[in-house]
């Protein structure tokens, strides 16, 4: 009697790998699993004996490959970079033409392009798939962003659509109720084919860059309530809980309310007040910012969020500086409820700008890499499963359905009217933060981006004249067609005489 082969395999049984494997098995797919440490694999399989699809543990890569149906489909979920390359190099001699390797890690998109080219030359297919949603998403429904060989995606599509998060397509709200062995039935899956080669991992990177901005903005809103309005963590929690019922309804606002309401189990104080104010990162926000610089595309709010984390890391320097450098003492004497509403609007407008920058960056990337990115679908698959899932992503989907060639989210009629409605409060908050010495870098940056983007004339005319003066870099004129360049024969600059 022949032994049943698995529909798919997974290499790497850290928490994300284990949870994704269980998600796949819960949906009725037989999955083989391999881990470099065999004991980890054996323990995992032994602890999960009755999944609907079935878990098959393999102690060797040879056995793992042989256990899979052809064309073989195998997911790699190991540390991005050299670790992924090492696994691929170990697999290649064991595979046959047409087999599919899927990288589900946080890979740099240029690495994905390189890997696909190398594997294609060997007759193998490669899919670089962003996986967002953390441990819970992997277990109960992530947002999945696959890129690479289109035919290879069609092979894995039934599995990807089954295990992805699901949303109600009318409201855009994630469908709840997933439990071990009881996947969500119905709804629209939060996955779609993104594009060739590195497109999936690129979109995942931009997702993470937006996430950096979103998190920092929420922190700035909290900081203003705490240090300008004198509110306790519990008071702030109540505000965020209320905000989560309106346009700011999102996963990050929801967990912020939970965090601020949490008491420390050791000393009983507000948990957030005993957490050290130094933030870590895994680098994807930095990748987004560096790529924006490389492509000459403005994404200043994402970059400010990255810099805010860097600044938080120099804790000792900041403590010492606080003893020497002075600023205004925060003092608020107005209507507290009105200021809370203003902070809400500042957060909302800044969030719109962060998404506008992210989608503008993806628009530039599709030109650079000759992709055709499905922007409406990208917003749609962000609605569930991922960290930045939010109610207003439905509005972004609608914006790109109205106009697939939209140059900037701010130019969509809905978002134009929303920023117009809220910008008075946004400016009020930015002014209050500056006047009272409370740092709000993403609020400031987002407003500057908005004001620069809506300006028909910027002071770059002076800057270009400076460049022509000291470096003969030329300039364009306002009274001639674009693309014609000129140079002025500048006089020698006067220099002070030096007595010898």
Secondary structure, 3 states (H helix, E strand, C coil): CCCCCECEEEECCCHHHHHHHHHHHHCCCCEEEECCCHHHHHHHHHHCCCCCCCEEECCCHHHHHHCECCCCEEEECCCCCHHHHHHHHHHHCCCCCCCEEEECCCCCHHHHHHHHHHHHCCCCEEEEEEEECHHHHHHHCCEEEEEECHHHHHHHHHHHHHHCCEECCCCCCECCCCECCECCCCCEECEEEEECCCHHHHHHHHHHHHHHHHHHHHHHHHHHHHHCCCCCHHHHHHHHHHHCCCCCCEHHHHHHHHHHHCECCCCCCEHHHHCCCCCCCCCHHHHHHHHHHHHCCCCHHHHHHHHHHHHHHCHHHHHHHHCCCCCCCCCCCCCHHHHHHHHHHHHHHHHHHHHHHHHHHHHHHHHHCCCCCCHHHHHHHCCCCCCCCECCHHHHHHHHHHCCCCCCHHHCHHHHHHHHHHHHHHHHHHHHHHHHCCCCHHHHHHHHHHHHHCCCCCCHHHHHHHHHHHHCCCECCCCCCCCCCECCCCCCCCCCCCCC
